[in-house]
């Protein structure tokens, strides 16, 4: 990742009245941001999809909760899998991965 190329690393708005030029956004900066975002999404096991607008959110939730989003039968429907804890009578806890919520798509399709 890299900051924009200004003395303080912040974007500067342009001002046509004073002649102040706005920050230039370089290809290198755009590629850096793109790859940082795509890396988070892909590391969560999510296939990039230009039609979806919640992939980064799903990836962050996946990393934060340990959930896994999986394509169901190649249909495009996505099921969120999450960890479920179950306490036995003897006090031991067993963990299992199971579907917890339907994210998008139609499972019957």
N, C-alpha and C positions, 0 to 999 in steps of 0.2 A: 504494500500500500504506500502511497505517497501523497503528500499534501500539494495543493496548488502552488505554483512557482511565484509567490509573492514574499516580501520580507517577513510577514507574520504568518504565512501559510493559510491565510483566509482569502476568500473571494472578495473582489472589490467591484462595486457597481459602477457602471459608467455614468457620466453626467455630460450631456451634450452642451449644456449652458457654460460650464466651466472648462470643458475640453478634457476632463478626466476620462481616461480610457478604462473600460472594464477589464476584468481578468480575462486572459486568454485561456481557453480550455484545450490542452494539448491531447493528441491522440494517445500518448503514453499514459496520461492521467486517466482518460476514459477507459483504456484497456485495463489499467490497474484496478479501477473500481469494478468494472465488469467481472474480472476474474476473481476478485475477492468475494463478490456476491455469488457468482456461479459456484465457486469452491465450497461455500457453506451449503448451498442447495444440494450439490452433487454428493458431498460427504454425508448427507442425511439419507442418501439412497433415492433421491427424487430425480426423475428424468426431466431435464429442462423442457418446458412447454410454453411457447410464446403466447398461447391463448389463456394461460392461467396467470392470475394476478396475485396469488397468495403463496407462491412457492417459497419465498424467503421466510415468511411467517411460519409456514409449516416446517421448514428446516430448523428454524430457531426453536420451535416447540419440540421438535424431534430431539434435538441435541439437549435441550433443558430437561426433558422428561424421560428420555430413553425410549420413547415411542418409535415405532418403525412404520412408515407408510409403504404399502405394497400394492402393486397393480394386481387386480383380481382377474386372472385368466386372459390377460392381454386386452381386456375390454375398455380400459381407460378408467374404470371405476376404481377408486382408491379406498382401502380400508386402513384405518389407523389401528395399529397393534400396540398394546401397552402392557406394562407389567402389572400383574394382579397378585396381591399378597393374601394368603389364606392362613389363618391361625388354627392349628389343630388343638384338640382337647388337651394334649400333653404340653401345650404352650409353644411347640415348635412352629415355625413359619415356613410355608412353602411358597415359592414364586412361580408364576406361569405367565407366558406371553399369550394374550388373547385379544380378539377384536374388541375395541371399546367404542368406536363411533364411525359412522359412514361419513367420509369426507366429501366426495362428489361422485357423480355418475349414477348409474342405475344397475344394481346387482342383477336384475332380471334380464338386462339387455344382452 
